[in-house]
Amino acid sequence: MFKFSSTPKTIEREIGSTEGSIVGWSFERPIPFKVSMFNIGKAVMTEEKDIYKCGQWAYSPAGIPTCILTGKIAANKAIKGFR
């Protein structure tokens, strides 16, 4: 009934990601920290109390799924801090 398609240029325009990137860092150099999906909950933590980070570049593998997941984790931690 409906159809949706996009290109890297669509992603660049809609998300603002450089050259349409949806997966984050290039694999040409080592990723700047240890990669493990078990540590993604720690990726939102900062040195400041009650300040969390999230988004495409908060963790590797980076990209839109990481953006969504770290956003949810950070929101949950922030909400928990108000209870």
C-alpha angles and dihedrals in degrees: 000000000000132000130200128184136161143178133213087268090056090052091047091051097043101037101026091232117155113264090347095295115173099165102055125221124038114248091226092096133031115278109255096244143022112291120219128136087218089068098050091101089061092049092079094057122103133185089257120084113249094004116115133182128217140159144085095317098040094094143003129278081051127193141087096317090052089048091055095043097047089045090056093045092049092047091051091050092048093049091047089054091059095053 
